[in-house]
Each structure stands twice: as structure tokens, then as C-alpha cells.
Amino acid sequence: MNMTQYRSVGLAEKISNNFIESKSVPLVPLTLPIIVVAVYFHWLSMKMFKHA
């Protein structure tokens, strides 16, 4: 086994490589629209509760 082919990898690089290879990458851009929809439905339910 040739040990020269291995190199030192920093913690930040390990985390970023693991994040990029994972399936959670699409979740990051989708959080903002999901929060907007959740706030809208919360507002709508409070509006309906006020008139009930």
C-alpha cells in the first residue's frame, strides 16, 4: 500500500465534502419558501379563528 497517495484533510473540508455528497443539499434552498408558506398558513388560521 502506497502511503503517498493519502493526504491530510481538515475538519472543514470533511464537513463540506460530507454535506455536498449527502442528500440534504436541496433542503437548504427550500427552507425559505417553506417558512414563508408556514407563516402564511399560520396567519390564515389566526384570521379564521378571529372570525369564528
C-alpha positions as CSV (number, residue, x, y, z in Angstrom):
1,M,0.0,0.0,0.0
2,N,1.5,3.3,-1.1
3,M,1.1,5.9,1.7
4,T,2.0,8.8,-0.5
5,Q,-1.5,8.8,-2.1
6,Y,-3.2,9.8,1.1
7,R,-3.2,13.4,2.2
8,S,-4.3,15.2,5.3
9,V,-7.9,16.5,5.2
10,G,-9.0,19.3,7.5
11,L,-12.2,19.2,9.5
12,A,-14.0,21.9,7.4
13,E,-13.2,20.0,4.2
14,K,-14.5,16.8,5.7
15,I,-17.8,18.5,6.7
16,S,-18.2,20.3,3.3
17,N,-17.5,17.1,1.4
18,N,-19.9,15.1,3.5
19,F,-22.6,17.8,3.1
20,I,-22.1,18.0,-0.7
21,E,-22.3,14.2,-1.0
22,S,-25.4,13.9,1.2
23,K,-28.9,14.1,0.1
24,S,-29.7,17.2,2.3
25,V,-28.3,19.7,-0.2
26,P,-31.7,20.6,-1.7
27,L,-33.1,21.2,1.8
28,V,-31.0,24.4,2.3
29,P,-32.6,26.5,-0.6
30,L,-36.0,25.1,0.2
31,T,-36.1,26.3,3.8
32,L,-37.1,29.9,3.0
33,P,-40.1,29.1,0.8
34,I,-41.3,26.5,3.3
35,I,-41.0,29.0,6.2
36,V,-43.0,31.6,4.1
37,V,-45.8,29.1,3.4
38,A,-45.9,28.1,7.1
39,V,-46.1,31.7,8.2
40,Y,-48.9,32.3,5.7
41,F,-50.9,29.3,6.9
42,H,-50.4,30.4,10.5
43,W,-51.6,33.9,9.7
44,L,-54.6,32.4,7.8
45,S,-55.6,30.2,10.6
46,M,-55.4,33.1,13.1
47,K,-57.6,35.1,10.8
48,M,-60.2,32.3,10.6
49,F,-60.1,31.8,14.4
50,K,-60.7,35.5,14.9
51,H,-63.9,35.4,12.8
52,A,-65.2,32.1,14.2
